[in-house]
Amino acid sequence: MESIRRSILDIIAARLKHDRIVVLTGARQTGKSTLCEILLPELLRLPFTYISFDDPDERIRFQKSAVSILESITTPLIILDEVQKVPALFDPLKLVADRENRKPAAERRTFVLTGSSQLLMMRNIRETLAGRVALCHMYPFSLFELTGGGESPLLSRIWQDRAVSRQDAERLQLAPPRRLRELRAVRDEHQTWGGYPPVWQRQGAAERLGWLKDYRKTYLERDIADVGQVANIDTFAMAQKLLCARTANLLSISDVARDLGVAVNTVKRYLELLTMSFQTALLPPWHENVGKRLVKSPKLFFPDVGLNRAILGELSVSQGSAYESWFFAELLKWKQLQPVEPELYFYRTAAGMEVDFLLADERGIIPIETKSSDRITAGDGRSVETFLNEHPRAARVGLVAYRGDEMLEIRKNVWGVPDWYLLGGL
């Protein structure tokens, strides 16, 4: 498999120009170690020292004399991998980083920390390194990365201009048919198998599904066991499956607790573990009254569609829920790369009118609806047009992402856009 450039690389490099410590979080097997050990040093062209705390000997060594070890490293870039395994590291690191700030700028060293357990890492960061770190997140491969990157995706241009250009529709019509077939093929594969790098290193459905099942087993037996807050792994695994079956739906913790036969607080704890270990995410509702946003139920998402196949086994979710979950994951990956990261919400009225996603910042809102079909009609843009009409000062253009091939204005200021064109690299 050819090396795939990771979009987060440029963000990390930019942060390192201003911050002594960059923390890179993300689920296990998303490529953090490869990025830090190979790709980042190549980009920065700096001598570096790489230490992985997956190695028990390194953990023992740092537990005994972390300050002296850190002080003895002379390379300008120091990469510390899986730091959540050495909680005692954070106080010495704070001391060393503060000393670095007193040196001349040209002599200061920078630190990149990685970790696959947000629960274990963030507690130490909040208590010890608050105000001293820049936070970045590593996701599985995005569609944009898998299609070759290149210039920014169409969604970035629409977000920047708050408008859809008819030139973009013409550009799609002029694109070489071979390139369009390639984009659609990668999109289909991505929507089936998700973005974990080891999946893309394997050929055939059996090998890919086997890896995903092993990944889930390792997560349950290793990562959750490391946290030590689950008395019964089998019950937790069933909770993971029940919650995954509800992806792209409003979260009702009481319903899950009833189906699982446990207390509501137990489900809350399980959900926290799933969220802090990057298995799931919650999408808040948008309301003009900020107070109402805080009390309404969020939507639950299991973002990686490939891993969802392994979790659910013989079960399945609707095509629409699977597609919405995939699109949600792509929005998460896209938005952290923007100069100012937008907020992400969903919208639902008491009357039942719903828009799947709202991208929002102080300049305004772009509503986005998703349709898992290959064709699109004017009726598919009705809810987006309603939102535009009800919020004319905040929203000027809306989108309907779908699996088809044409880009067209299906209602006034509402554009149907192929997902592979909106999110991929044409």
C-alpha positions in Angstrom: 0.0 0.0 0.0 1.3 3.4 -1.0 2.0 5.9 1.8 -1.0 8.1 2.4 -0.4 11.6 3.5 -2.2 12.5 6.7 -3.9 15.9 6.7 -3.2 16.4 10.5 0.5 16.6 9.8 0.4 20.3 8.7 -1.7 21.2 11.8 0.8 19.6 14.2 3.7 21.2 12.4 2.0 24.6 12.7 1.3 24.1 16.4 4.9 23.1 17.1 6.0 26.6 16.0 4.2 28.2 19.0 3.9 25.4 21.6 6.5 23.4 23.5 4.1 20.4 23.9 1.7 19.0 21.4 -0.6 16.2 22.5 -1.9 13.9 19.8 -4.9 11.7 20.8 -6.8 9.2 18.9 -8.1 5.6 18.9 -5.6 2.8 18.8 -4.4 1.9 15.3 -5.3 5.2 13.7 -1.6 5.7 12.7 -0.3 8.0 15.5 3.0 6.1 16.0 3.7 6.0 12.2 2.9 9.7 11.9 5.2 10.6 14.9 8.0 8.2 14.2 8.3 8.6 10.5 6.1 11.2 8.8 6.5 14.1 11.3 10.3 14.0 11.5 10.5 13.8 7.7 8.3 16.9 7.4 10.1 18.9 10.0 13.6 17.7 9.0 14.6 17.6 12.7 16.7 15.1 14.6 14.4 13.3 17.0 14.2 10.9 19.9 11.3 8.4 19.9 10.2 6.5 23.1 7.3 4.2 23.2 5.7 3.4 26.6 4.3 0.2 25.2 7.7 -1.0 26.2 7.5 -2.1 29.9 11.2 -1.5 30.3 10.8 2.2 29.3 7.9 2.5 31.7 10.2 1.2 34.5 13.1 3.5 33.5 10.9 6.6 33.5 9.2 5.8 36.7 12.6 5.8 38.4 14.2 9.0 37.0 12.0 10.8 34.4 13.5 14.2 34.9 17.1 13.2 34.4 16.2 11.1 31.4 14.3 14.0 29.8 17.0 16.4 30.6 19.6 14.1 29.0 17.9 14.0 25.6 19.6 16.5 23.3 17.5 16.2 20.1 15.3 19.2 19.3 12.2 16.9 18.9 11.2 14.4 21.5 8.3 12.0 20.8 6.7 10.1 23.7 4.2 7.5 22.6 1.3 6.1 24.7 2.1 8.4 27.6 -1.2 7.4 29.4 0.7 4.3 30.5 3.1 6.4 32.7 0.9 8.7 34.8 4.0 9.7 36.8 5.5 11.2 33.7 3.4 14.4 33.7 4.9 16.2 36.7 8.5 15.7 35.5 7.5 16.8 32.0 5.9 20.0 33.3 9.2 20.8 35.2 11.3 20.1 32.1 9.0 22.0 29.8 9.0 25.1 32.1 12.8 25.0 32.1 12.8 24.9 28.3 10.8 28.1 28.2 13.6 29.9 30.0 16.1 28.9 27.3 16.8 31.0 24.1 14.2 30.2 21.5 16.7 28.5 19.2 17.8 26.1 21.9 14.3 25.0 23.1 13.2 21.4 22.6 9.6 20.5 21.7 7.6 17.5 22.8 5.0 15.4 21.0 2.9 13.2 23.2 0.5 10.5 21.9 -2.1 8.5 23.7 -5.1 6.2 22.8 -7.0 6.7 26.1 -8.4 10.2 26.5 -9.8 9.2 29.9 -6.4 8.5 31.3 -4.5 11.2 29.4 -6.8 14.2 29.8 -7.1 13.9 33.6 -3.3 14.2 33.9 -3.2 17.0 31.3 -5.8 19.0 33.1 -4.2 18.6 36.4 -0.5 19.0 35.4 -0.1 20.6 31.9 -3.2 22.9 31.6 -2.2 25.9 29.5 1.0 24.3 28.3 -0.2 22.0 25.6 -1.8 22.2 22.1 -4.3 19.4 21.5 -4.7 17.6 18.2 -6.7 14.5 17.2 -5.9 11.6 14.9 -8.8 10.0 13.1 -8.8 7.0 10.8 -8.3 7.7 7.1 -10.7 10.3 5.7 -12.1 10.0 2.2 -10.0 13.1 1.3 -6.8 11.4 2.4 -7.7 8.2 0.5 -8.5 10.0 -2.7 -5.1 11.7 -2.8 -5.6 14.9 -1.0 -4.5 17.7 -3.3 -6.4 20.9 -3.2 -8.9 21.4 -0.5 -12.3 19.6 -0.8 -15.3 21.4 -2.2 -16.8 21.6 1.3 -13.9 23.8 2.4 -14.5 26.3 -0.5 -18.2 26.4 0.2 -17.6 27.0 3.9 -15.1 29.7 3.2 -17.3 31.6 0.7 -20.7 30.7 2.2 -21.9 30.1 -1.3 -21.9 27.4 -4.0 -20.3 28.4 -7.3 -21.8 27.2 -10.6 -18.2 26.9 -11.7 -17.8 24.0 -9.3 -20.7 22.2 -11.0 -19.1 22.8 -14.4 -15.8 21.6 -13.0 -17.4 18.3 -12.1 -18.8 17.9 -15.6 -15.3 18.5 -17.1 -13.5 16.0 -14.9 -12.1 12.9 -16.6 -14.5 9.9 -16.4 -11.6 7.7 -15.2 -10.9 9.9 -12.2 -14.6 10.0 -11.3 -14.8 6.2 -11.4 -11.8 6.1 -9.1 -13.4 8.5 -6.6 -16.6 6.6 -6.5 -14.8 3.3 -6.0 -12.8 4.6 -3.1 -16.0 6.1 -1.6 -17.8 2.8 -1.9 -15.0 1.0 -0.1 -14.7 3.6 2.6 -18.4 3.5 3.3 -18.2 -0.3 3.6 -15.0 -0.7 5.6 -14.3 2.6 7.4 -10.9 4.2 7.6 -8.6 2.3 10.0 -5.2 2.0 8.3 -4.7 -1.7 8.9 -8.0 -2.4 7.1 -6.7 -0.7 4.0 -3.5 -2.8 4.2 -5.6 -5.9 3.8 -7.3 -7.4 0.7 -10.6 -9.2 0.8 -13.6 -9.0 3.0 -12.7 -11.9 5.3 -9.2 -10.5 6.2 -10.7 -7.0 6.8 -13.6 -8.2 8.9 -11.2 -10.5 10.8 -8.9 -7.6 11.7 -11.9 -5.5 12.8 -13.2 -8.2 15.1 -9.7 -8.7 16.6 -9.5 -4.9 17.1 -12.8 -4.9 19.0 -11.6 -7.9 21.1 -8.4 -6.2 22.0 -10.2 -3.0 22.9 -12.5 -4.8 25.3 -9.9 -7.0 26.8 -7.0 -4.5 27.0 -8.1 -0.9 26.8 -11.2 -1.2 28.9 -9.4 -3.5 31.4 -6.6 -0.9 31.6 -9.1 1.7 32.7 -10.3 -0.6 35.4 -13.8 0.8 35.8 -15.8 -2.2 34.4 -16.7 -5.1 36.6 -18.2 -7.2 33.9 -16.6 -7.0 30.4 -19.4 -9.1 28.9 -22.1 -6.6 30.0 -20.0 -3.8 28.7 -19.6 -5.5 25.3 -23.4 -5.9 25.1 -23.8 -2.3 26.0 -21.4 -1.4 23.2 -23.5 -3.4 20.8 -26.9 -2.0 21.9 -25.6 1.5 21.7 -24.0 0.9 18.3 -27.3 -0.3 17.0 -28.7 3.1 17.8 -26.0 5.1 15.8 -27.4 8.3 14.2 -30.4 8.3 16.5 -31.3 10.4 19.6 -29.7 9.0 22.7 -32.0 7.6 25.4 -29.9 6.3 28.2 -32.9 5.0 30.1 -34.0 2.8 27.1 -30.5 1.3 26.9 -30.4 0.7 30.6 -33.8 -1.0 30.4 -32.8 -3.3 27.5 -29.5 -4.1 29.2 -31.0 -4.6 32.7 -28.6 -2.3 34.5 -28.8 1.0 36.2 -28.9 4.3 34.3 -25.6 5.4 35.9 -24.0 2.2 34.7 -24.9 3.0 31.1 -23.7 6.6 31.7 -20.3 5.2 32.8 -20.1 2.9 29.9 -20.9 5.7 27.5 -18.2 7.9 29.0 -15.7 5.1 28.5 -16.7 4.6 24.9 -16.5 8.3 24.3 -13.2 8.8 26.0 -11.7 5.9 24.1 -12.9 7.4 20.8 -15.4 4.6 20.0 -18.4 6.9 20.0 -19.3 10.6 19.9 -22.3 12.7 20.8 -23.7 15.4 18.6 -25.6 18.2 20.4 -28.8 19.8 19.1 -28.8 23.4 17.8 -31.3 25.9 19.1 -31.4 29.7 18.9 -31.9 29.7 22.7 -28.5 28.3 24.0 -30.1 27.2 27.2 -32.4 24.9 25.3 -29.4 23.3 23.6 -28.1 22.1 26.9 -31.2 20.2 28.0 -32.2 18.5 24.7 -31.0 15.0 24.0 -27.9 14.6 21.8 -27.6 12.3 18.9 -25.4 9.2 19.3 -22.8 8.2 16.7 -20.4 5.3 16.2 -18.3 7.0 13.6 -16.4 4.2 11.9 -18.7 2.1 9.7 -16.2 -0.7 9.4 -15.8 -1.2 13.1 -19.6 -1.0 13.5 -19.8 -4.1 11.3 -17.6 -6.0 13.7 -19.5 -4.7 16.8 -22.9 -5.5 15.5 -22.1 -8.9 14.0 -25.4 -10.4 12.7 -27.3 -7.2 13.6 -27.4 -4.2 11.3 -28.5 -0.6 11.2 -30.6 1.0 8.4 -28.8 2.2 5.3 -29.7 5.8 6.2 -28.2 5.5 9.7 -25.0 3.9 8.4 -24.7 6.6 5.8 -25.3 9.4 8.2 -22.7 7.9 10.6 -20.1 7.8 7.8 -20.8 11.4 6.9 -20.6 12.5 10.5 -17.2 10.9 10.8 -16.0 12.8 7.7 -17.3 16.1 9.1 -15.3 15.5 12.3 -12.1 14.9 10.3 -12.8 17.9 8.0 -13.6 20.5 10.6 -10.5 20.2 12.7 -8.4 21.1 9.6 -10.2 24.5 9.1 -8.4 27.7 10.1 -11.1 28.3 12.8 -12.8 25.0 13.7 -16.6 25.3 13.2 -19.1 23.9 15.6 -21.2 20.9 14.6 -24.9 20.3 15.5 -28.0 18.7 14.4 -31.4 20.4 14.1 -34.9 19.1 15.1 -38.1 21.0 15.8 -41.0 20.0 18.0 -43.0 19.4 14.8 -40.5 16.9 13.6 -38.6 18.9 10.9 -35.0 17.8 11.0 -31.7 18.7 9.4 -28.9 16.1 9.8 -26.0 18.6 10.4 -25.4 22.3 10.9 -21.9 23.7 10.5 -21.8 27.0 12.5 -19.5 29.8 13.5 -19.9 33.5 14.1 -20.2 34.2 10.4 -23.3 31.9 10.0 -24.6 28.4 9.4 -24.6 25.9 6.6 -27.3 23.2 7.0 -26.5 19.8 5.4 -28.9 16.9 4.9 -27.7 13.4 3.9 -29.4 11.0 1.5 -28.0 7.5 1.0 -29.6 7.1 -2.4 -28.0 7.5 -5.9 -30.7 9.9 -7.0 -31.9 13.2 -5.6 -35.1 15.2 -6.0 -36.4 18.6 -5.0 -38.2 16.9 -2.1 -34.9 15.8 -0.5 -34.0 19.5 0.0 -37.3 20.5 1.7 -36.0 20.6 5.3 -32.9 22.5 4.3 -34.9 25.1 2.4 -37.2 25.5 5.4 -34.2 26.1 7.7 -32.8 28.7 5.2 -36.2 30.5 5.1 -36.6 30.5 8.9 -33.0 31.7 9.5 -32.2 34.0 6.6 -29.7 36.1 8.4 -27.6 33.1 9.6 -27.9 30.7 6.6 -27.6 31.6 2.9 -26.9 28.3 1.3 -27.7 24.6 2.1 -26.4 21.3 0.9 -27.8 17.8 0.4 -25.0 15.2 0.2 -25.9 12.0 -1.7 -24.3 9.1 -3.4 -25.0 10.1 -7.0 -23.0 11.8 -9.7 -24.7 15.2 -10.5 -24.3 18.6 -8.7 -27.4 20.7 -9.1 -29.6 23.2 -7.4 -32.6 21.2 -6.3 -34.4 24.1 -4.5 -33.6 27.8 -4.1 -30.1 28.0 -2.6 -30.1 24.3 -1.9 -27.6 22.2 -3.8 -27.4 18.5 -4.2 -23.7 17.5 -4.2 -22.2 14.0 -4.6 -20.5 13.0 -1.4 -17.3 12.0 -3.1 -17.0 15.5 -4.6 -18.0 17.3 -1.5 -15.5 15.5 0.7 -12.9 14.0 -1.6 -10.1 15.3 -3.6 -11.1 15.8 -7.2 
